[in-house]
Amino acid sequence: MGAVAVDGGMGTSLTDLGGTLEGSATLTMEDGEKGEITIEEADLPVHTWNTQGEMKIVFDIFDMSPANIARVFGGTVTGTGATETFNGPVTTPTIEQSLEIITKNNIKWSFPRVKVNAKLNINFTKKDVFKATVTCVVLQPTKAETAPFSYVTVS
């Protein structure tokens, strides 16, 4: 994940979020809207339209370092080393990033522009890890003629 390119296309300086918890990553697409225009003089529609439904990627990360959490939550990081502290945002920020996912079977998914939201998902037990659930909603890139997502096999 990293900054969207200056021209509004896919970012090129992407860094790992520190690992995805097993079984937590999903890509879903909601049903879009559809409609039609009919007239009294015809039994069939004279025009139809449809829109694509929301596409989102959801996954859990367990790298809870202050710098990593600030990437998905906003907020600030103060101090260094043992005193490094994450300070949550006073107001909810709008975080837009480019996202790339490479699967275990070498499929690279690219999303030039996503809106990032995160929430803490913490159980204070000895058998659980602290984690953050990250939701990335796919947005239309601002660069002309750029697809909102693509995938390709990589070697």
C-alpha positions in Angstrom: 0.0 0.0 0.0 1.2 3.5 -0.7 0.4 6.9 -2.1 -1.7 7.3 -5.3 0.6 8.4 -8.1 0.7 12.2 -8.7 -1.1 11.7 -12.1 -4.0 9.9 -10.3 -2.9 6.4 -11.4 -1.4 3.4 -9.6 1.2 4.4 -7.0 4.7 3.0 -7.5 6.2 3.3 -4.0 4.2 0.7 -2.1 5.2 -1.0 1.2 4.0 -4.0 3.0 1.5 -3.7 5.9 3.3 -6.4 7.8 1.3 -9.5 7.0 -2.3 -10.5 6.7 -3.9 -12.8 9.2 -4.7 -16.2 7.7 -8.3 -16.5 6.4 -9.1 -12.8 6.9 -8.7 -11.3 3.3 -11.8 -11.0 1.1 -12.7 -9.1 -2.0 -16.4 -8.6 -2.5 -18.6 -6.7 -5.0 -22.1 -5.6 -4.1 -24.9 -5.8 -6.5 -25.2 -2.6 -8.5 -28.3 -0.6 -9.3 -30.4 -1.1 -12.4 -33.4 0.7 -13.7 -35.5 1.2 -16.8 -37.6 3.8 -18.5 -40.9 2.7 -19.8 -43.6 4.5 -21.8 -47.3 3.8 -22.0 -47.1 3.0 -25.7 -44.7 0.0 -25.3 -44.6 -3.1 -23.2 -40.8 -3.2 -23.1 -38.5 -0.6 -21.7 -37.2 2.1 -24.1 -34.0 2.5 -22.1 -32.2 0.6 -19.3 -29.3 1.6 -17.1 -27.1 0.0 -14.5 -24.3 0.9 -12.2 -21.5 -1.3 -10.7 -21.9 -2.1 -7.0 -19.3 -1.2 -4.4 -16.1 -3.3 -4.5 -14.2 -3.6 -1.3 -11.2 -5.5 0.1 -11.2 -6.4 3.8 -8.3 -7.9 5.8 -6.8 -8.1 9.2 -3.2 -7.0 9.9 -1.3 -7.8 13.1 1.6 -5.4 12.8 0.4 -3.0 15.5 3.5 -0.9 15.5 2.6 2.8 15.9 3.9 3.7 12.4 2.0 1.0 10.7 -1.3 1.7 12.5 -1.0 5.4 11.6 -0.9 4.4 7.9 -4.4 2.9 8.1 -6.0 5.0 10.9 -4.4 8.4 10.5 -3.3 10.0 13.7 0.3 10.7 14.7 3.3 8.9 16.0 5.5 10.5 18.6 8.8 9.3 20.2 11.2 6.7 18.9 12.2 3.2 19.9 10.7 2.1 23.2 8.9 5.4 23.6 7.3 5.3 20.1 3.5 6.1 20.7 0.5 6.1 18.4 -1.9 8.9 19.0 -5.3 8.3 17.4 -6.8 11.0 15.1 -8.9 13.7 16.7 -11.2 13.7 13.6 -11.6 10.8 11.2 -9.2 11.4 8.2 -9.9 10.6 4.6 -7.1 8.2 3.6 -6.7 7.3 -0.1 -4.0 5.0 -1.2 -3.0 2.6 -4.0 -3.2 -1.1 -3.0 -1.5 -4.1 -4.4 -2.2 -7.7 -3.4 -0.1 -10.7 -4.6 -1.7 -14.0 -3.8 0.0 -17.3 -2.9 -0.7 -18.5 -6.5 1.0 -15.5 -8.0 -1.9 -13.3 -9.0 -1.2 -9.6 -8.6 -4.3 -7.5 -8.0 -3.8 -3.7 -8.4 -6.2 -1.0 -7.2 -4.9 2.5 -8.1 -7.2 4.3 -5.7 -8.9 3.0 -2.5 -10.4 4.7 0.5 -8.9 3.1 3.6 -10.8 2.7 6.9 -9.6 0.7 9.8 -10.9 -0.4 13.2 -9.2 -2.1 16.1 -10.2 -5.6 16.8 -8.5 -6.6 20.0 -9.1 -9.5 22.4 -7.1 -9.1 25.6 -6.4 -12.9 25.9 -3.2 -14.9 25.8 -4.4 -16.9 22.8 -5.2 -13.9 20.5 -3.1 -11.3 18.8 -3.9 -7.6 18.6 -5.1 -6.8 15.1 -6.7 -4.1 13.0 -9.4 -4.8 10.4 -8.7 -2.7 7.3 -11.4 -2.0 4.8 -10.5 -0.6 1.4 -13.3 0.6 -0.8 -12.3 0.7 -4.5 -12.7 4.2 -6.1 -12.5 5.4 -9.6 -8.9 6.6 -10.3 -8.6 10.3 -11.2 -6.2 9.5 -14.1 -8.1 9.3 -17.4 -8.6 5.9 -18.9 -7.4 4.1 -15.8 -9.2 1.0 -14.7 -10.3 0.8 -11.1 -8.7 -2.6 -10.7 -6.7 -5.1 -12.7 -5.0 -8.5 -12.1 -2.3 -10.4 -13.8 -0.3 -13.6 -13.2 3.3 -12.8 -12.1 6.2 -15.2 -11.9 
